[in-house]
């Protein structure tokens, strides 16, 4: 898996975390999904903000090595 981005949101917005991830990544999110890759979203307690915030890490699990190579060459 490859780490794509990290951001923080309010805890009450956790049900919409995929929407926030899509906004952060833009067209890259759709492109990765269309290629059959899995977008993995992990949430943890915020390290630097108040208790009502969570940190969100977004990863991609590539379907094939070719997809990973394509990403490294074109989307970085």
N, C-alpha and C positions, 0 to 999 in steps of 0.2 A: 504494500500500500504506500501511496505517496501523499504527503501532507500538502494540501492546497492553500488553506487559509485559516485564520483564527480571528474570532470576533466575540463581542459580549452583547448579551441582550437581557432585558428584564425577565425574571423568572416566570411571570404570568404570560409571557409571549412564547413560551416553550412549545405549545402546540403548533406554532407556525414557524418552527426553526428551519424547516426545509425551504420555505419561502424566503427567509432571510439569507440562507445559503445561496439560493439561486440569484438573489439580488447582488450579493457580494461577488459571485463568479461571473455573472452576466451570460453571454453567449457560450462561454466555455462549459457551463453546467449542462446546457442542452446538447452540445456537441458530444460531450463525454457520454451522456446517457444514450444518445442515438447510436453510438458505436457499440453499445452493449456493456459498457463499464458500469460498475456499481459505485454510487456516491455513498460514502459512509460518514455519518454525523455522530460525533461524541460530545456529550455535555458534561461539564464538571462545575463545581463551585467556583465562583470568581475568585481569583487570587488578589486582585487589586481594586475591586469595586465593592460597594456595600453588599450585604447578605441577600438583597432582593435581585441580584444579577447572577447570571451564569456565563461561563466561558464556553464557546462552541468551537470545536476543531472539525474541519472538513477534510476528508481524505478521499482518494479515488482508488478503487481496487480494479486494476486493468483486467479486461477479459483475455487479452492476448499480449505477448511481448511486443508484437507489431504496433498495437494501440499505444503502449507505453512509449515506444520509440517515436511514433507520430507526435505524441504530446510533447516529448522532450525537444523535438525539432521545430515544432510550429506554434505551440501555445504558451510556452514559458514566458 
